[in-house]
Amino acid sequence: MKRLMNVVETMLDESLDGFAAAHSDIVELGSERKFVRRRTVSQGKVALISGGGSGHEPLHAGFVGLGMLDAACPGQVFTSPTPDQMVAAIEAVDTGAGVLLIVKNYEGDVMNFEMAAELAAASDRRVETVVTNDDVAVPKSTWSTGRRGVAGTLVVEKIVGAAAEQAMGLEDLRDLGRRVNERTRSFGVALSPCTVPAAGSPTFELAPDEMEIGVGIHGEPGRRRTKLGSADAIAEEMLSAILGDLPPPSGNKCLLLINGFGGTPLMELYLMVNAARRILGDRGIMVSRHLTGSLVTSLDMAGCSITITLLDDRLTRLWDAPVKTASLSW
């Protein structure tokens, strides 16, 4: 295993220091690197906080800033942050309007965010939670009870973040986040495993001509292992699973997010955009918004996920609203 690092034990700390220095106009590190927060917090606005294990960069710290998160709590690689990190973040960015926690559906994340919410509520802070579970690949995995929260988490953070900037109240933001989650589905395919720095060996083994169908963002197993197929065939299987699980659309417009897992060239991701657009068009669904890139990653894993969010006029306006973070800006 080759890594650009000094020692495993300080890898996250050094990365966070570099991230905060590179984007000092947008973010700053909290005490003891417990969280990354916006440099400027808006008074009277509901604060949005998310977090999870590192190794998924730019999720979540890369989405801290105007129009998205107020703070993000980074854990060690593929390990949930601790409740004290989350409580510290809540105290740092809550200006009185309350806090919305956006939590991926993994057991450690859900448990620790629940504990943090209880501790914050005991201090008379208003806290609500949205749990994302957009992955349709498997009903549960070794990491989660129920469906996993994966790249659709980014969509929830962006749309709810825009509404928070428009002074929407805490309970309404919670309901909006849950609605976006209900209209969002994802499916991932791995062409190679990832290697956790502390382990030094791949999380699973794939033959040169194999792929893992339905993989999660920790490299955990999916639906099945099969021979590598064409991009069109892969996209067809992924979208069939996604569209078969989405609620009937009220319109025919969607957001298409093609997300790389960290080891996939953009050339291949845009090829998947082309394949997905053709398949969706054949099924009468128009892609009205795009997002493409390695945004919710699994270290160095090759492969990608497809996320579809059914849009209406309101959700489209919120998606289009201004955003300025380290990794998403328009």
Secondary structure, DSSP 8 states (H G I E B T S, - for coil): ---S-S-GGGHHHHHHHHHHHHTTTTEEE-GGG--EEESS--TTS-EEEEEEEESSTTTTGGGBEETSBSEEEEEEET----HHHHHHHHHHH--SS-EEEEEES-HHHHHHHHHHHHHHHHTT--EEEEEE--B-S-S-BTTBSSS---THHHHHHHHHHHHHHTT--HHHHHHHHHHHHHTEEEEEEESS--B-TTT-SBSS---TTEEEET--TT----SEEEE---HHHHHHHHHHHHHTTS---SSSEEEEEEEE-BS--HHHHHHHHHHHHHHHHHTT-EEEEEEEES-S--TTB-EEEEEEEE--HHHHHHHHS--EESS-B-
